[in-house]
């Protein structure tokens, strides 16, 4: 009587040592050995070819071949489940949602319609950058899960034509042109961050903009002085506080005047204190002071070809060529990479040269006829935590608590400005610009949870008196006071033995996050459809998948992350009530983004993250090995969605040239069929993302086709192509 074969070690030719080799290679069952190619057993387990043949034959003889009738197949299909995309259009497209027991492939060019105008300004760690000039070496700022700005990494960039873009104008001088599918952040009725398409925006909707950036010092080099006439002056090797001030003075009221072989550097201002400070800074930097000629008492001049030539190298736009002080000047790129002291000195000097302060209420303005220069100044102010609004494209307005911060931390060298600062009326009515659009019903809900009603004396004392009757939403300052009062009340009440629902704590935490965040809020003034087509730029930032364009905080969502949340929902909500295995080949998975999306959809974000098992793979062998071990993990952890993002990234990078195409396709075929067997055996859904490639033989029609050839096309049960439509969607 033949003994029953239960373990791989029971197979003919498999001893303890060989069994360990097979298990370490991922072959821990007889069925896995039976379906494994001989070459794969040799490569992965390190077996001799003859031994691999013997083991494979024994395993195949042991396995009972699974023949079934068509009716049995039909009954098996009745057990499949469907996962909702969270989009009725996509659900309808696939007959009710994503199928289990199948591989669904998403194919498309990056972004699929989410893009912005090429001349948009993107904030990076090295300064404002034109969107079309952004390189993959840049570090754009993005917003993390706590709503704080941080440096990201540009991953992909793509240019496309959008037939009908939209132009969005918001209060504060904010403006952007983008595709209708580009996404912005807004606040929903529960005061939670939510996404909205540009095409869905209406007037009076509040949008998130950036109010504060981290102060990131970046390396820089200053130009070398010309030695044509000998080295007559001391030239700095780095930007000191004094040189930073000179840059601010020259950007505001400075110019270079060239006449044949002479050069005069001119700074014009009527304030004597300022003239003295300019001369001091010049002498401290170059070893020679400026002076005021009798014929032009308001000018401070230095006559030097060598210094003029050095400034032209540092600040090319200073060479005005007849445009005088109103030339289209820009700060040098080095000025955007400085530390706090130097940045403050530059802003202080610019304000003294071409700024204004109101006498009664805290209000400061910085002027320039050149809007790109104002964008640079706004960027520097944001790095100092000072929020400014653009006025008519000709000035930056700083009001309320931000003006106070400017006066206290940046200050002025002009006596007149210092006197104005001291006379400011510090009243609540002068601090109403920084609004956070939290609906009043949130406060009523909070009062109810705390056991208070709107007529309660305690409620009136701690909350109602802080809400301005004729103002729909609280300011940041007011909301901060409200939170402090509510926390004091709830703490005292708990000490007295009262208990409150958890929801009250969640609301308070949510409000506090809004107060402490790096986001400000501006109201949409108009949304206008523009005539196209317009070439626009599209790119992705990792790890949080958002970026700051023209001051707006925008982002690109990822469908694989959305599905990772949907899978964990109940069947009634379109989910599969299971966990997710996410295999990441490109480093695009962002736990922070999933956290934000879960919060925005009202889910327990921590629980959602616990339900995602993540694996970062670094080459095709690592990817194949991870899938080899996936069956066991999926079975033990109740995995209902297996994501591979992206399926071909490593294969395309490692198997280059036609001579390696055959081997690549063989390995890919085996890899895909393992995924399909897992899907069918465990009744789970498999989602893979794929890239597109150009078909050089296509003379007509769309030359873009999915990568992977017939192997990819035949193995995928469903293929969804994400493409730009004629409407640019």
BADO-824507 format. One record per residue (C-alpha): residue in one letter; x, y, z. Coordinates in Angstrom, 1 decimal. Example, Ala and Ser with C-alpha at 12.3 -4.5 7.8 and 13.67 -1.06 7.14 Angstrom:
2
 resn   east  north     up
    A   12.3   -4.5    7.8
    S   13.7   -1.1    7.1
This chain:
729
 resn   east  north     up
    X    0.0    0.0    0.0
    X    1.4    3.4   -1.0
    X    1.8    5.9    1.8
    X   -0.2    9.1    1.5
    X    1.9   12.1    0.5
    X    1.1   15.0    2.7
    X    4.3   17.1    2.8
    X    7.0   17.9    0.2
    X    9.5   15.9    2.3
    X    7.3   12.8    1.6
    X    8.1   13.1   -2.2
    X   10.6   10.8   -3.8
    X   14.0   12.5   -4.0
    X   13.3   15.1   -1.3
    X   15.3   14.8    1.8
    X   15.5   17.2    4.8
    X   18.2   19.4    3.2
    X   16.4   19.6   -0.2
    X   13.1   20.3    1.6
    X   14.6   23.3    3.4
    X   16.0   24.6    0.2
    X   12.6   24.4   -1.5
    X   10.8   26.0    1.5
    X   13.3   28.9    1.6
    X   12.6   29.4   -2.2
    X    8.9   29.6   -1.5
    X    7.9   26.1   -2.5
    X    6.1   25.0    0.7
    X    3.4   22.8   -0.9
    X    3.2   19.9   -3.3
    X    0.9   21.9   -5.6
    X    3.5   24.7   -5.8
    X    6.1   22.1   -6.9
    X    3.8   20.5   -9.4
    X    3.2   23.7  -11.3
    X    6.7   25.2  -11.0
    X    8.8   25.2  -14.2
    X   11.9   23.0  -14.0
    X   14.2   26.0  -14.8
    X   12.7   27.9  -12.0
    X   13.4   25.1   -9.5
    X   17.0   25.0  -10.6
    X   17.5   28.7  -10.3
    X   15.6   29.4   -7.1
    X   16.2   26.3   -5.0
    X   19.7   25.6   -6.4
    X   18.9   22.0   -7.5
    X   20.5   19.9  -10.1
    X   18.5   19.7  -13.3
    X   18.0   15.9  -12.9
    X   16.9   16.3   -9.3
    X   14.4   19.1  -10.3
    X   12.9   16.8  -13.0
    X   12.5   14.0  -10.5
    X   10.9   16.1   -7.8
    X    8.6   17.8  -10.3
    X    7.5   14.4  -11.8
    X    6.8   13.1   -8.3
    X    4.7   16.1   -7.3
    X    2.7   16.0  -10.6
    X    1.9   12.3  -10.1
    X    0.7   13.0   -6.6
    X   -1.6   15.9   -7.5
    X   -5.1   15.0   -8.5
    X   -5.9   16.7  -11.8
    X   -8.8   19.0  -11.3
    X  -11.4   18.3  -14.1
    X  -14.7   20.0  -13.6
    X  -17.9   20.5  -15.6
    X  -19.0   23.8  -17.1
    X  -21.8   23.8  -14.6
    X  -19.3   23.5  -11.7
    X  -17.4   26.5  -13.2
    X  -20.7   28.4  -13.3
    X  -21.4   27.6   -9.7
    X  -17.8   28.6   -8.8
    X  -18.3   32.0  -10.5
    X  -21.4   32.6   -8.5
    X  -19.2   32.8   -5.4
    X  -17.1   35.7   -6.8
    X  -17.4   39.1   -5.0
    X  -17.3   42.6   -6.3
    X  -15.4   45.5   -5.0
    X  -16.8   49.0   -5.5
    X  -14.5   51.6   -7.0
    X  -16.3   54.3   -5.1
    X  -17.3   55.6   -8.6
    X  -20.6   54.6  -10.1
    X  -19.2   55.1  -13.6
    X  -16.3   52.7  -13.1
    X  -18.6   50.2  -11.3
    X  -21.0   50.3  -14.2
    X  -18.2   49.8  -16.6
    X  -17.2   46.5  -15.0
    X  -20.7   45.3  -14.4
    X  -20.9   46.2  -10.7
    X  -17.4   46.6   -9.6
    X  -14.0   44.9   -9.5
    X  -14.2   41.1   -9.6
    X  -12.5   38.7   -7.3
    X  -10.9   35.6   -8.9
    X   -9.5   37.9  -11.6
    X   -6.7   40.2  -12.5
    X   -7.8   43.8  -13.3
    X   -5.2   45.9  -15.2
    X   -5.1   49.7  -15.1
    X   -3.2   51.1  -18.0
    X   -2.6   54.8  -18.8
    X   -0.4   57.7  -19.2
    X    0.4   59.3  -15.9
    X   -2.1   61.8  -14.5
    X   -4.9   61.2  -17.1
    X   -6.0   64.8  -17.3
    X   -4.8   66.4  -14.0
    X   -2.5   69.2  -15.1
    X   -1.7   72.9  -14.8
    X   -0.7   75.7  -17.1
    X    3.0   75.6  -18.1
    X    3.7   79.1  -16.7
    X    2.3   78.3  -13.2
    X    4.5   78.8  -10.2
    X    5.5   75.7   -8.2
    X    7.0   76.2   -4.8
    X   10.2   74.1   -4.3
    X   12.9   74.1   -1.6
    X   15.1   76.3   -3.9
    X   12.4   78.8   -4.7
    X    9.4   79.4   -7.0
    X    9.9   77.4  -10.2
    X    8.0   77.7  -13.5
    X    6.0   74.5  -13.9
    X    7.5   73.8  -17.4
    X   11.0   74.2  -16.0
    X   10.6   71.8  -13.1
    X   13.0   68.9  -13.2
    X   13.0   65.6  -11.4
    X   15.9   66.8   -9.3
    X   13.7   69.4   -7.7
    X   12.0   69.1   -4.3
    X    8.5   70.6   -4.5
    X    6.9   71.4   -1.2
    X    3.8   69.3   -0.3
    X    1.4   68.9    2.6
    X    1.7   65.9    4.9
    X   -1.0   64.1    6.9
    X   -0.8   66.7    9.7
    X   -1.4   69.5    7.1
    X    2.2   70.8    7.5
    X    4.4   71.7    4.5
    X    7.4   69.4    3.8
    X    9.8   68.8    0.9
    X    8.8   66.1   -1.5
    X   10.3   64.5   -4.6
    X    9.2   65.0   -8.2
    X    8.8   61.6   -9.7
    X    7.2   62.0  -13.2
    X    6.5   64.8  -15.6
    X    4.2   64.8  -18.6
    X    3.1   67.4  -21.2
    X   -0.4   67.3  -22.7
    X   -2.9   69.5  -24.6
    X   -6.1   70.4  -22.8
    X   -8.9   71.5  -25.1
    X  -10.9   73.4  -22.5
    X   -9.0   74.4  -19.4
    X  -10.6   76.4  -16.6
    X   -9.3   79.6  -15.0
    X   -9.8   79.9  -11.2
    X   -9.6   83.2   -9.4
    X   -9.8   83.4   -5.6
    X   -9.6   86.1   -3.0
    X   -6.1   87.1   -2.0
    X   -5.0   87.5   -5.6
    X   -4.7   83.7   -6.2
    X   -5.2   82.5   -9.8
    X   -4.5   79.3  -11.7
    X   -5.3   77.8  -15.1
    X   -5.7   74.0  -15.0
    X   -7.6   71.1  -16.5
    X  -11.2   70.5  -15.3
    X  -10.0   67.2  -13.6
    X   -7.3   68.9  -11.5
    X   -8.0   68.5   -7.8
    X   -8.0   71.0   -5.0
    X   -8.5   70.8   -1.3
    X  -11.6   72.3    0.4
    X  -13.4   71.8    3.7
    X  -16.6   69.8    3.9
    X  -19.6   70.3    6.2
    X  -17.8   68.4    8.9
    X  -14.7   70.6    8.8
    X  -12.7   67.8    7.2
    X  -10.3   68.2    4.3
    X  -12.0   67.0    1.1
    X  -11.1   66.9   -2.6
    X  -12.9   68.8   -5.4
    X  -12.3   68.9   -9.1
    X  -11.6   72.2  -10.7
    X  -14.6   71.6  -13.1
    X  -16.9   71.3  -10.1
    X  -15.8   74.5   -8.4
    X  -18.4   77.3   -7.9
    X  -18.1   80.8   -6.6
    X  -17.8   81.2   -2.8
    X  -16.3   77.8   -2.3
    X  -13.3   77.9    0.0
    X  -10.0   76.5   -1.2
    X   -6.8   75.6    0.7
    X   -3.7   77.8    0.0
    X   -0.3   77.7    1.6
    X    0.3   80.1    4.6
    X    3.6   78.8    5.8
    X    6.6   77.0    4.4
    X    9.6   75.3    6.2
    X   12.8   77.3    6.3
    X   15.0   75.0    4.2
    X   18.6   76.2    3.7
    X   20.0   75.0    0.3
    X   23.6   75.2   -0.8
    X   24.6   77.9   -3.2
    X   27.7   79.6   -4.7
    X   28.4   83.2   -5.3
    X   30.1   84.4   -8.5
    X   33.8   84.9   -8.8
    X   34.9   88.5   -9.3
    X   36.6   89.6  -12.6
    X   40.4   89.9  -12.3
    X   40.7   91.9  -15.6
    X   41.6   95.1  -13.7
    X   43.1   93.4  -10.6
    X   41.3   92.6   -7.4
    X   40.6   96.1   -5.9
    X   37.8   95.1   -3.4
    X   36.9   92.4   -1.0
    X   34.3   90.1   -2.4
    X   32.1   87.8   -0.2
    X   32.1   84.0   -0.4
    X   28.7   83.7    1.2
    X   25.6   85.9    1.7
    X   26.0   87.7    5.0
    X   23.2   89.8    6.7
    X   24.7   92.9    5.2
    X   24.8   91.5    1.6
    X   21.3   90.2    2.1
    X   20.3   93.8    2.9
    X   22.1   95.1   -0.2
    X   20.1   92.7   -2.3
    X   16.8   93.9   -0.8
    X   17.8   97.5   -1.3
    X   18.8   97.0   -4.9
    X   15.8   94.9   -5.7
    X   13.5   97.7   -4.4
    X   15.2  101.0   -5.4
    X   18.5  100.0   -7.1
    X   19.9  100.1  -10.6
    X   23.1   99.8  -12.6
    X   24.1  102.5  -15.0
    X   26.7  101.7  -17.7
    X   28.5  104.3  -19.8
    X   31.3  103.0  -22.1
    X   33.9  101.7  -19.7
    X   32.4  102.9  -16.4
    X   29.7  101.5  -14.2
    X   27.7  103.2  -11.4
    X   25.7  101.2   -8.9
    X   22.8  103.4   -7.6
    X   20.4  103.2   -4.7
    X   17.9  106.0   -4.4
    X   15.9  106.8   -1.2
    X   15.1  110.1    0.6
    X   15.4  108.6    4.1
    X   18.8  109.6    5.7
    X   18.8  106.6    8.1
    X   18.3  104.2    5.3
    X   21.1  105.9    3.2
    X   23.5  105.4    6.2
    X   22.5  101.8    6.6
    X   23.0  101.1    2.9
    X   26.5  102.7    3.0
    X   27.4  100.7    6.1
    X   26.3   97.4    4.5
    X   28.3   98.2    1.4
    X   31.5   98.9    3.3
    X   31.0   95.8    5.5
    X   30.6   93.7    2.3
    X   33.1   95.1   -0.2
    X   35.4   97.2    2.0
    X   34.3  100.5    0.5
    X   31.4  102.7    1.4
    X   28.9  104.3   -1.0
    X   28.6  108.1   -1.1
    X   26.0  110.7   -2.0
    X   27.0  113.1   -4.8
    X   26.0  116.8   -4.2
    X   24.0  116.9   -7.4
    X   21.9  113.9   -6.4
    X   21.5  114.0   -2.6
    X   19.0  111.2   -2.6
    X   21.3  108.7   -4.3
    X   23.9  106.4   -2.8
    X   26.4  105.5   -5.5
    X   29.5  103.3   -6.0
    X   31.5  103.7   -9.2
    X   33.2  100.4  -10.0
    X   33.2   98.2  -13.1
    X   34.5   95.3  -11.1
    X   31.6   95.5   -8.5
    X   29.1   96.2  -11.2
    X   30.2   93.2  -13.2
    X   30.0   91.0  -10.1
    X   26.4   92.2   -9.4
    X   25.5   91.5  -13.0
    X   26.6   87.9  -12.6
    X   24.7   87.6   -9.3
    X   21.6   89.5  -10.3
    X   21.4   89.8  -14.1
    X   18.1   91.7  -14.0
    X   19.7   94.6  -12.2
    X   21.3   95.7  -15.5
    X   18.3   97.8  -16.6
    X   19.2   99.0  -20.1
    X   17.2  102.2  -19.9
    X   14.3  100.9  -17.8
    X   15.8  102.5  -14.7
    X   14.5  101.5  -11.2
    X   11.3  100.0  -12.6
    X   13.1   97.3  -14.6
    X   11.8   93.8  -14.4
    X   14.1   92.9  -11.6
    X   14.3   89.5   -9.8
    X   16.1   88.4   -6.7
    X   19.1   86.1   -7.4
    X   18.5   82.4   -6.9
    X   21.0   82.4   -4.0
    X   18.7   84.8   -2.1
    X   16.0   82.1   -2.0
    X   18.2   79.6   -0.3
    X   19.3   81.5    2.8
    X   18.8   81.0    6.5
    X   16.4   82.9    8.8
    X   18.6   85.9    9.7
    X   19.7   86.6    6.1
    X   16.1   86.2    4.8
    X   14.8   88.6    7.4
    X   17.5   91.1    6.6
    X   16.6   91.0    2.9
    X   12.9   91.4    3.5
    X   13.5   94.2    6.0
    X   15.6   96.1    3.4
    X   13.1   95.6    0.6
    X   10.3   96.9    2.9
    X   12.3  100.0    3.8
    X   13.1  100.6    0.2
    X    9.7  100.0   -1.4
    X    7.2   99.3    1.3
    X    4.5  101.0    3.3
    X    2.9  100.6    6.8
    X   -0.5  101.9    7.9
    X   -0.6  104.1   10.9
    X   -3.7  102.7   12.8
    X   -4.4   99.1   11.9
    X   -1.7   96.4   11.4
    X   -1.2   96.5    7.7
    X    2.0   96.4    5.6
    X    2.5   96.4    1.8
    X    5.4   95.6   -0.4
    X    5.4   97.1   -3.9
    X    6.7   96.1   -7.3
    X    5.6   96.5  -10.9
    X    7.0   93.0  -11.6
    X    4.7   90.2  -10.3
    X    7.4   87.5  -10.5
    X    9.5   89.5   -8.0
    X    6.4   89.7   -5.7
    X    6.1   85.9   -6.0
    X    9.7   85.6   -4.8
    X    9.0   87.9   -1.9
    X    5.9   86.0   -1.0
    X    7.9   82.8   -1.0
    X   10.5   84.3    1.4
    X    7.7   85.6    3.7
    X    6.1   82.1    3.7
    X    9.4   80.7    4.9
    X    9.3   83.1    7.8
    X    5.7   82.1    8.6
    X    4.2   85.3    7.2
    X    1.1   85.1    4.9
    X    0.7   87.8    2.3
    X   -2.1   88.4   -0.3
    X   -1.5   89.8   -3.8
    X   -3.2   93.1   -4.6
    X   -3.9   93.8   -8.3
    X   -0.6   92.1   -9.2
    X    1.3   95.2   -7.9
    X    1.8   94.7   -4.2
    X    1.8   92.2   -1.3
    X   -0.6   93.0    1.6
    X    0.3   91.7    5.1
    X   -2.4   92.2    7.7
    X   -3.5   91.3   11.2
    X   -1.4   88.9   13.2
    X    1.0   88.4   10.2
    X    1.7   92.2   10.1
    X    2.4   92.0   13.9
    X    4.8   89.1   13.3
    X    6.5   91.1   10.5
    X    6.9   94.1   12.8
    X    8.3   92.1   15.7
    X   10.5   89.6   13.9
    X   11.6   91.5   10.8
    X   11.2   95.2   11.7
    X   12.5   98.3   10.0
    X   15.5  100.6   10.0
    X   13.3  103.6    9.2
    X   12.2  105.6   12.2
    X    8.9  106.5   10.5
    X    8.0  102.8   10.2
    X    8.9  102.0   13.8
    X    6.7  104.8   15.0
    X    3.7  103.4   12.9
    X    4.2  100.0   14.4
    X    4.0  101.4   17.9
    X    0.7  103.1   17.1
    X   -1.1  100.1   15.8
    X   -4.5   99.4   17.3
    X   -4.5   95.8   18.5
    X   -8.2   95.0   18.5
    X  -10.0   91.9   17.4
    X  -11.7   93.7   14.5
    X   -8.3   94.3   13.0
    X   -7.6   90.5   12.9
    X  -10.5   89.2   10.7
    X   -8.7   88.3    7.5
    X   -7.3   84.9    8.3
    X  -10.6   83.0    8.2
    X  -11.0   79.2    8.7
    X  -14.4   78.2    7.2
    X  -15.7   76.0    9.9
    X  -19.5   75.8    9.7
    X  -21.3   77.0   12.9
    X  -23.2   73.7   13.1
    X  -19.9   72.1   14.2
    X  -19.9   74.3   17.3
    X  -23.6   73.5   18.0
    X  -22.8   69.8   17.6
    X  -19.8   70.2   20.0
    X  -22.0   72.0   22.5
    X  -24.5   69.2   22.4
    X  -21.8   66.6   23.0
    X  -20.5   68.6   26.0
    X  -24.0   68.8   27.4
    X  -24.5   72.5   26.7
    X  -27.1   74.3   24.6
    X  -26.9   77.7   22.8
    X  -28.6   79.5   25.7
    X  -26.5   78.1   28.4
    X  -24.6   80.7   30.4
    X  -21.5   78.5   30.3
    X  -21.8   78.2   26.5
    X  -22.3   82.0   26.1
    X  -19.2   82.7   28.2
    X  -16.9   80.1   26.7
    X  -18.0   80.0   23.0
    X  -20.8   82.2   21.8
    X  -19.2   85.5   22.9
    X  -16.2   84.7   20.7
    X  -18.3   84.2   17.5
    X  -18.8   87.4   15.7
    X  -22.5   87.7   14.8
    X  -22.1   89.2   11.4
    X  -19.2   86.9   10.4
    X  -20.1   83.5    9.0
    X  -16.9   81.8   10.0
    X  -14.3   82.2   12.7
    X  -10.8   83.6   12.2
    X   -7.7   81.5   13.1
    X   -7.2   83.7   16.2
    X  -10.8   83.3   17.3
    X  -10.8   79.5   16.7
    X   -7.6   79.2   18.7
    X   -9.3   81.0   21.7
    X  -12.4   78.9   21.3
    X  -10.4   75.6   21.4
    X   -8.5   76.8   24.5
    X  -11.8   77.7   26.2
    X  -13.5   74.5   25.3
    X  -10.4   72.5   26.5
    X  -10.4   74.4   29.8
    X  -14.1   73.7   30.3
    X  -14.0   70.0   29.4
    X  -10.9   69.5   31.6
    X  -12.7   71.1   34.6
    X  -15.8   69.1   33.9
    X  -13.9   65.8   33.8
    X  -12.3   66.6   37.1
    X  -15.8   67.1   38.5
    X  -16.8   63.6   37.3
    X  -18.4   64.3   34.0
    X  -17.7   62.2   31.0
    X  -18.0   63.2   27.3
    X  -18.4   61.2   24.1
    X  -15.3   60.5   22.0
    X  -16.8   62.4   19.2
    X  -16.2   65.7   21.1
    X  -12.5   65.0   21.4
    X  -12.4   64.1   17.7
    X  -14.0   67.5   16.8
    X  -11.7   69.4   19.0
    X   -8.6   67.6   17.6
    X   -9.9   68.3   14.1
    X  -10.3   72.0   14.8
    X   -6.9   72.3   16.5
    X   -5.3   70.6   13.4
    X   -6.9   73.3   11.2
    X   -5.5   76.1   13.5
    X   -2.0   74.7   13.6
    X   -1.8   73.7   10.0
    X    0.2   75.4    7.3
    X   -3.0   76.0    5.3
    X   -5.0   79.2    4.9
    X   -8.3   79.5    3.1
    X   -9.4   81.8    0.2
    X  -12.8   82.1   -1.4
    X  -13.3   81.3   -5.1
    X  -14.3   84.5   -7.0
    X  -14.8   83.1  -10.4
    X  -14.4   79.9  -12.5
    X  -14.2   80.5  -16.2
    X  -13.8   78.0  -19.1
    X  -11.1   79.0  -21.5
    X  -10.7   78.3  -25.2
    X   -8.1   75.7  -26.0
    X   -6.2   73.6  -26.7
    X   -3.5   74.7  -24.2
    X   -0.4   72.7  -23.5
    X   -0.1   72.0  -19.8
    X    2.2   70.2  -17.5
    X    1.4   67.2  -15.3
    X    3.7   65.6  -12.7
    X    3.7   63.6   -9.5
    X    5.3   64.4   -6.1
    X    6.1   61.7   -3.6
    X    5.4   60.7   -0.9
    X    2.2   62.8   -0.2
    X    1.1   63.2   -3.8
    X    0.3   66.9   -3.7
    X    2.1   70.1   -4.5
    X    1.7   73.9   -4.3
    X    0.9   75.7   -7.5
    X    0.4   79.5   -7.6
    X   -0.2   79.2   -3.8
    X   -3.0   76.6   -4.1
    X   -2.5   73.2   -2.6
    X   -3.4   70.6   -5.2
    X   -2.9   66.9   -5.7
    X   -3.1   63.8   -7.8
    X   -5.0   60.8   -6.3
    X   -4.1   57.2   -6.9
    X   -6.8   54.6   -7.6
    X   -4.8   51.8   -6.0
    X   -4.8   53.7   -2.7
    X   -8.5   54.4   -3.0
    X   -9.2   50.7   -3.6
    X   -7.1   49.9   -0.5
    X   -9.6   51.8    1.6
    X  -12.7   50.5   -0.2
    X  -11.7   46.8    0.3
    X  -11.9   47.1    4.0
    X  -15.4   48.5    4.1
    X  -18.5   46.3    4.7
    X  -20.3   44.6    1.8
    X  -23.2   47.0    2.2
    X  -20.7   49.9    1.5
    X  -19.3   48.1   -1.6
    X  -16.3   46.6    0.2
    X  -15.0   43.1    0.7
    X  -14.5   43.2    4.5
    X  -10.8   42.1    4.2
    X   -7.3   43.4    4.2
    X   -5.0   44.5    1.4
    X   -1.5   43.3    0.3
    X    0.2   46.2   -1.5
    X    3.4   45.3   -3.5
    X    5.1   48.5   -4.4
    X    7.7   48.5   -7.2
    X    8.3   52.2   -7.6
    X    8.0   53.7   -4.1
    X    4.7   55.5   -4.9
    X    2.7   54.2   -2.0
    X    2.1   56.9    0.6
    X    0.7   55.9    4.0
    X    0.1   59.6    4.7
    X   -2.1   59.9    1.6
    X   -4.1   56.9    2.6
    X   -4.5   58.4    6.1
    X   -5.9   61.6    4.6
    X   -8.2   59.8    2.2
    X   -9.6   57.6    5.0
    X  -10.2   60.6    7.2
    X  -11.9   62.5    4.3
    X  -14.3   59.5    3.8
    X  -15.1   59.3    7.5
    X  -13.2   56.1    8.2
    X  -11.0   55.2   11.1
    X   -7.7   56.1    9.5
    X   -5.5   54.1   11.9
    X   -7.7   51.0   11.4
    X   -7.4   51.4    7.6
    X   -3.6   51.6    7.8
    X   -3.5   48.5   10.0
    X   -5.5   46.7    7.3
    X   -2.8   47.3    4.6
    X    0.2   44.9    4.5
    X    2.9   46.7    2.5
    X    6.0   45.3    0.7
    X    8.5   47.4   -1.2
    X   10.3   45.4   -3.9
    X   13.6   46.5   -5.5
    X   14.0   44.3   -8.6
    X   12.2   41.7  -10.6
    X   13.6   38.7   -8.6
    X   12.4   40.4   -5.4
    X    9.0   41.0   -6.9
    X    8.6   37.4   -8.1
    X    9.8   36.0   -4.7
    X    7.3   38.3   -2.9
    X    4.4   36.9   -5.0
    X    5.7   33.4   -4.3
    X    5.2   34.0   -0.6
    X    1.9   35.9   -1.1
    X   -0.4   32.8   -1.0
    X    0.4   32.1    2.6
    X    0.1   35.7    3.7
    X   -3.2   36.2    1.8
    X   -4.7   33.0    3.4
    X   -3.5   33.9    7.0
    X   -4.4   37.6    6.9
    X   -7.8   37.4    5.1
    X   -6.4   39.4    2.1
    X   -9.2   40.4   -0.3
    X   -7.2   42.8   -2.6
    X   -3.7   42.2   -3.9
    X   -2.1   45.2   -5.6
    X    1.1   45.3   -7.7
    X    2.0   48.9   -8.6
    X    3.5   48.7  -11.1
    X    3.7   45.2  -12.6
    X    6.3   45.9  -15.3
    X    8.5   48.6  -13.9
    X   11.4   46.3  -12.9
    X   11.0   43.9  -15.8
    X   11.3   46.8  -18.3
    X   14.3   48.3  -16.5
    X   16.3   45.0  -16.2
    X   15.5   43.2  -19.5
    X   16.7   45.7  -22.1
    X   17.0   44.9  -25.8
    X   15.3   42.4  -28.2
    X   17.8   39.7  -27.2
    X   16.4   39.6  -23.6
    X   12.7   40.0  -24.6
    X   12.0   36.3  -24.7
    X   13.3   35.6  -21.2
    X   11.5   38.6  -19.8
    X    8.2   37.5  -21.3
    X    8.6   34.0  -20.0
    X    9.2   35.2  -16.5
    X    6.4   37.7  -16.7
    X    4.0   35.0  -17.9
    X    4.8   32.8  -14.9
    X    4.6   35.7  -12.6
    X    1.1   36.7  -13.8
    X   -0.3   33.2  -13.7
    X    0.8   32.9  -10.1
    X   -1.2   36.1   -9.3
    X   -4.2   34.6  -11.2
    X   -4.0   31.3   -9.3
    X   -3.9   33.2   -6.0
    X   -7.0   35.2   -7.0
    X   -8.9   32.1   -8.0
    X   -7.8   29.9   -5.1
    X   -8.6   32.5   -2.4
    X  -11.5   34.4   -4.1
    X   -9.7   37.7   -3.9
    X   -9.2   40.6   -6.4
    X   -5.8   41.3   -8.0
    X   -5.1   44.8   -9.3
    X   -2.0   45.6  -11.3
    X   -1.0   48.9  -12.8
    X    0.8   49.1  -16.1
    X    2.6   51.6  -18.2
    X    2.2   52.6  -21.8
    X    4.8   52.6  -24.6
    X    4.9   54.1  -28.1
    X    4.4   51.8  -31.1
    X    7.0   53.0  -33.7
    X    5.1   51.3  -36.5
    X    1.9   53.3  -35.9
    X    1.5   55.9  -38.6
    X   -2.2   56.6  -37.9
    X   -4.3   56.7  -34.7
    X   -3.0   56.6  -31.2
    X    0.6   55.2  -31.1
    X    0.4   54.5  -27.3
    X   -0.2   50.9  -26.3
    X    0.0   49.0  -23.0
    X    3.5   47.6  -22.2
    X    3.9   43.8  -21.8
    X    2.7   42.7  -25.2
    X    0.4   39.7  -25.6
    X    1.4   38.0  -22.4
    X    0.0   41.0  -20.4
    X   -3.1   41.3  -22.6
    X   -4.0   37.6  -22.4
    X   -3.5   37.1  -18.7
    X   -5.5   40.2  -17.5
    X   -9.1   39.4  -17.0
    X  -10.1   43.1  -17.4
    X   -8.1   46.0  -18.8
    X   -9.0   49.5  -18.0
    X   -7.4   52.2  -20.2
    X   -7.0   55.6  -18.6
    X   -6.8   58.1  -21.5
    X   -7.3   61.8  -22.2
    X  -10.6   62.3  -23.9
    X  -11.4   65.0  -26.4
    X  -12.6   67.1  -23.4
    X   -9.2   66.7  -21.8
    X  -10.6   64.4  -19.0
